[in-house]
């Protein structure tokens, strides 16, 4: 979500679902499905738009009572994990309700930026990346914001 739109949402409860990244991810998914390949050259322009949109938005994630993000482990034997992030308030509302059922802790929303994600990657070797809108778009990006 664009930071200005988030401020408008907090103040006036409007523009709660505006996310350029979310739109680009949907275009990417629709095209990849039709092309039956994520390596198709036709997707390069959409990938570029995703890379450009990602740093300009803020995201919503879930944190526990210790203010630590919800971690989705990659395997049972590994300590590596990803975190779920949501592009807008509507995605957060649906996704957080589903994820909260998996955890016993009291979970709350936290706004994070790409800079916060980058800092997490620098500080925690087990952090492998994030999944955007896991209940709907399920789009994965690695710790550097690449896919």
C-alpha positions as CSV (number, residue, x, y, z in Angstrom):
1,X,0.0,0.0,0.0
2,X,1.3,3.5,-0.8
3,X,2.3,5.3,2.5
4,X,0.1,8.3,1.6
5,X,-2.9,6.0,1.1
6,X,-2.3,4.4,4.5
7,X,-2.3,7.8,6.1
8,X,-5.6,8.6,4.4
9,X,-6.9,5.2,5.6
10,X,-5.9,6.0,9.2
11,X,-7.4,9.4,9.1
12,X,-10.5,9.0,6.9
13,X,-10.8,5.2,6.4
14,X,-10.5,5.5,2.6
15,X,-8.3,3.9,-0.1
16,X,-7.8,0.9,2.1
17,X,-7.1,-1.5,-0.8
18,X,-5.0,0.5,-3.2
19,X,-1.7,-1.4,-4.0
20,X,0.2,-1.1,-7.3
21,X,2.2,-4.2,-6.3
22,X,-0.9,-6.2,-5.8
23,X,-2.1,-5.3,-9.3
24,X,1.2,-6.2,-10.9
25,X,1.3,-9.5,-9.1
26,X,-2.2,-10.3,-10.4
27,X,-1.1,-9.4,-14.0
28,X,2.0,-11.6,-13.5
29,X,0.0,-14.6,-12.3
30,X,-2.6,-14.2,-15.1
31,X,0.1,-14.0,-17.8
32,X,2.2,-16.9,-16.3
33,X,-0.9,-19.1,-16.3
34,X,-1.7,-18.3,-19.9
35,X,2.0,-18.7,-21.0
36,X,2.5,-21.8,-18.9
37,X,6.0,-20.6,-18.0
38,X,7.4,-18.1,-15.6
39,X,10.5,-17.7,-17.8
40,X,8.6,-16.4,-20.8
41,X,10.2,-13.2,-22.1
42,X,6.7,-11.6,-22.2
43,X,6.8,-11.5,-18.4
44,X,10.0,-9.4,-18.1
45,X,8.1,-6.0,-18.2
46,X,5.8,-7.2,-15.5
47,X,8.7,-8.4,-13.4
48,X,10.3,-5.0,-13.8
49,X,7.2,-3.3,-12.6
50,X,7.0,-5.6,-9.6
51,X,10.6,-4.8,-8.7
52,X,10.0,-1.0,-9.1
53,X,6.7,-1.1,-7.1
54,X,8.0,-3.1,-4.2
55,X,10.2,-0.5,-2.6
56,X,7.6,2.3,-2.9
57,X,4.9,0.6,-0.7
58,X,4.5,-0.4,2.9
59,X,3.2,-3.8,4.1
60,X,1.3,-5.3,6.9
61,X,2.5,-8.3,8.9
62,X,1.5,-10.1,12.1
63,X,3.5,-9.9,15.3
64,X,3.2,-11.7,18.5
65,X,3.2,-10.2,22.1
66,X,7.0,-9.8,21.9
67,X,6.6,-7.8,18.7
68,X,8.3,-10.6,16.8
69,X,6.8,-11.4,13.3
70,X,4.9,-14.5,12.7
71,X,7.3,-17.0,11.2
72,X,6.3,-19.7,8.7
73,X,9.1,-22.3,8.8
74,X,10.2,-23.8,5.6
75,X,10.7,-27.3,6.9
76,X,10.3,-29.0,10.3
77,X,14.0,-29.7,10.5
78,X,15.1,-26.2,9.5
79,X,15.1,-23.0,11.4
80,X,14.7,-21.1,8.1
81,X,11.5,-19.2,7.8
82,X,9.5,-16.7,5.8
83,X,7.0,-14.1,7.0
84,X,3.6,-13.4,5.6
85,X,3.0,-9.8,4.4
86,X,-0.1,-8.2,3.1
87,X,-0.4,-5.4,0.5
88,X,-3.5,-3.7,2.0
89,X,-6.0,-3.6,4.8
90,X,-8.5,-6.0,3.0
91,X,-5.8,-8.6,2.3
92,X,-4.6,-8.3,5.9
93,X,-8.1,-8.7,7.3
94,X,-8.7,-12.0,5.4
95,X,-5.2,-13.4,5.7
96,X,-4.6,-12.6,9.3
97,X,-7.8,-14.3,10.4
98,X,-6.7,-17.5,8.6
99,X,-3.1,-17.3,10.0
100,X,-4.3,-16.5,13.5
101,X,-6.0,-19.9,13.7
102,X,-2.6,-21.5,13.4
103,X,-1.1,-19.7,16.4
104,X,-2.0,-19.6,20.0
105,X,-0.4,-16.2,20.7
106,X,-2.3,-13.0,20.5
107,X,-1.3,-11.5,17.2
108,X,-1.5,-7.9,16.1
109,X,-0.9,-5.9,12.9
110,X,2.4,-4.2,12.3
111,X,3.3,-1.9,9.4
112,X,6.6,-2.7,7.9
113,X,8.6,-1.2,5.0
114,X,11.0,-2.7,2.5
115,X,13.8,-1.2,4.7
116,X,12.5,-3.1,7.7
117,X,12.5,-6.3,5.7
118,X,16.1,-5.6,4.5
119,X,17.1,-5.0,8.1
120,X,15.6,-8.3,9.2
121,X,17.5,-10.0,6.4
122,X,20.8,-8.5,7.7
123,X,20.2,-9.4,11.3
124,X,18.7,-12.9,11.0
125,X,20.4,-15.5,8.9
126,X,17.4,-17.8,9.1
127,X,15.1,-15.2,7.5
128,X,14.7,-16.3,3.9
129,X,12.1,-14.0,2.6
130,X,8.3,-13.3,2.6
131,X,5.1,-14.4,1.0
132,X,2.8,-11.6,-0.2
133,X,-0.9,-12.1,0.4
134,X,-0.5,-15.8,1.2
135,X,-4.2,-16.6,1.2
136,X,-4.9,-15.1,-2.2
137,X,-1.9,-14.3,-4.4
138,X,0.8,-16.4,-2.5
139,X,3.6,-14.5,-4.2
140,X,7.1,-15.3,-2.8
141,X,10.0,-12.9,-2.7
142,X,13.4,-13.6,-1.2
143,X,15.3,-11.7,1.5
144,X,16.5,-9.1,-1.0
145,X,13.1,-8.4,-2.6
146,X,13.8,-10.6,-5.6
147,X,11.7,-13.5,-6.9
